[in-house]
């Protein structure tokens, strides 16, 4: 608001014009600033938008949990167990057919290693070029380069030590790693292929600067008397049938099953694949927890505490009550078909009694004994949630998921509609605030102009009054 440094001179200097104008403007802005005014209303709208967003997130989590009770993968969990985990471990993907088979491991997968003769510590090796190429050794003298792999040449300087050469090999990314092994006689260069399996061998060749690649002098010393342990596939039998793997992991050798060879076996190890009801229990527990999280949040924000006389943010909000009732009705869905399982209570999921019988929370609880009894017939339980005989529309899980999808739908769902209404209210609030602010500014400008005009008139009157007083004084002296 504008202020006046000289205003009030004509009014005698004792009138707080700025204060009068501010008071009038403040009165005009009361629709914004009063305790329940537009600023407060905007804060409440923002809080509701945020709260409904949080509730939507909880309902989305509940929807994900319900989806696991409807999807095939949620019911096809299996376990794969080994009769001797010290030698073989196993796992299986969902839906794998229950079975048992025996595995024997005759050999583990190996990477190729090549170790040079011992050389002097920290001394130059010799100038020249090392060539490394990946491929497969049929025997100690027959090497087939890998298709699509290019040989890598590494230049060795006259002053390079074994450590320098190892660093250059590792930096060349040739599929071979190099380390230095030290013993009492000196240092050795140890080369190892980065992966295991027969196809992951490598060949090293030397071009010695002295012109003789086989004299055991200079750089060719790396090849002279070097020892090599060749790469190998893991070898095993499954029910007596020979199988191999480039690694110690056998994937889909048996459909849907992965087993890992840890040691060579001394006898058969049994691998058993069976249905895993524990996963179903985990999914049901996750569903109950997700529902309770939504329910508790709604209870909190719609509650009224008579002792403290405080209300939750959405206390009395019909939309919140409708949402809670919609969720509770979804839980009362009844399975179609002829199955003996009809409602959630039939499998041990029902409303908890709570601590206050007069004010039940609405939370769900699981009767473990009843659920374990239902799990003894997993196909019936699966049909209860997914719909018996392939009719998914009859499934309780399908009905619950459908209700949740309706709430979460973009554009037409509960949360989308509520968000649009609240944002519309926020825009109207902003428009009203602007209207009041504009009105206050016009009032300020009008009052300022009036007081300026009044001050000018009073200044003239004060001047005239002074002139007349002077004239009267003069006349009196003349008399």
Buried (B, 14 or more C-beta within 10 A) or exposed (E): EEEBEEBBBBBEEEBEBBEEBBEBBEEBBEBBEEEEBBBEBBEBBEBBBEBBEEBBBBBBBBBBBBBBBBBEEBBBBBBBBBBBEEBBBBBBBBEBEEBEBBBBBEBBBBBBBBBBBBBEEEEBBBBBBBBBBBBBBEEEEEBEBBEEEEBBBBEBBEEBBBBBBBBBBEEBEBBBBBBBEEEEEBBBBBBBBEBBBBBBBBBBEBBBBEEEBEEEEBBBBBBBEBEBEBBBBBBBBBEEEEBBBBBBBBEEBBEBBBBBBBEBBEEBBBBBBBBBBEBBBBBBBBBBBBBBBBBBBBBEBBBEEEEEEEEBBBBEBEBBBEBBEBBEEBBEBEBBBEBEBBBBBBBBBBBBEEEEEEEEBBBBBBBEEBBEEBBEBBEBBBBBBBBBEEEBEBBBBBBBBBBBEEBBEEEEBBBBBBBEBBEEBBEEBEEBBEEBBEBBBEBBEEBBEEBBEBBEEBBEEBEEEEEEEEEEEEEEEEE
